[in-house]
Amino acid sequence: MGEGKIERFQKDRERLNQIVMKYGGSSIKRFFSIDSQVYGEGALPVKTKELLGLVSSLVLRCDDCVKYHIIRCHQEGLKDDELDEALAIALVVGGSITIPHLRRALEAWDELKAAE
């Protein structure tokens, strides 16, 4: 079986992040560090933080971010019904313009579940 969209996305993301770190100055590296730290365990569980990231990314219509947070939610053990409720919130907040991003999010979720 060939490489799926999720695996290709993860490889590309890693490769591109290495290029960013190669050229990025301290401001860019600090931002990347803060981004990583904010999703760590704290008063809110990691799974909740990833759901917040997913909803925000969907509302902002960033497909790369949506895909990343879908992967992380899957890794954190998110259930189908939890995903459904979170995506419903994103749809209500973001409106119908988010539907194409919702479709791609669920396509990624479907791929992740099929690989289990």
N, C-alpha and C positions, 0 to 999 in steps of 0.2 A: 504494500500500500504506500502511496506517495505521501509526501509531506503535506499536512493539512494547513489551513489558514492560520490556526492558532500557533502551531510550531514555527511557521514562517515569520509570523508577527514577532514572536519572542526572540528569534534569532536576529531579525532586522533591528529590533529595539536595542538589544544588547550591543550589536555592532555600531549602531549610530550613537549610543550613549558613550561608547569608547572614544569615538571621534570627538564628541562634545568635550569629554574630559581631557583629551589631548590638547585641544585649542582653548578651552574655557579658562577664563581667569578666575580670581578668587570670588567674585560676585556670583558668577554662574555656578561654581562649585558649592558655594554656601547655600544657594537656592536649592540645588539638588539635595544637599544634606538635610535642609529643613523639610523638604518634601518627604524624604525617607523617614525622618524622625516623627513627624506628625501622625503617621499611620501606625506607630508602635503602640503596644499595650499601655493603657493608662486608665483614667476614670471610665472611659468607654472601651469596650472590648474591640479588638482588631476587626472582627467581623462587622461590627456596627460602623466603624470608621470606613471600611471598604464600601459598605452600602451607601454611606453619605457621599463618598467619592464617586460612586457609580451614578447616583441620582444627580449630583452636581454636574458631572461630565455629560450626562445625557441632556440635561437642560441647556448646557452650553454648547451642545452638538459637536463634541470632540470625539470622533470615532476611535482614534488611538487610545484616548483616555478611557472611553467606555470599554473597549476590549481589554485593556490592562486591568480595570477594576472588576470586570466579569471574571477574568482568570483568577484574580485574588479572592473574590467572593467564593468561587468554586473551591479554591484551595483551603479556604476557611470553613468549608462545610455548609455553605448556604443551601437551603432547601428550595425546591421549586416554588412553594407557596410564599416564602419570604421574598424571593426574587419578584414574583408577580406583584406583591404589595408595594415593593420599592419602585418598580417600574411604573406602576399605576400613579404613584405620587409624582414621579418625573413627568409623566404624560400630562397630568393635570396642571402642574406648574409650568411646564414648557409648551404645552399646546400641541396642536396637530403637526406643527413643523418638526417635532421630534420623532414622528412616526418612522421615517427612514432609518434613524439611528436606533430606534427600538427594534426594528426588524433585524438589523445587523447584530445588535446585542444578543437577541434570542438565537440567531444563527450561530454565534460563537458559543453560547450556552449549550446549544444542541450538540455542537461538535465536542465540547468538553465532556458532556454526559455520555456521548457515544464512545469516547475513549476510555471510560471507566472500566 
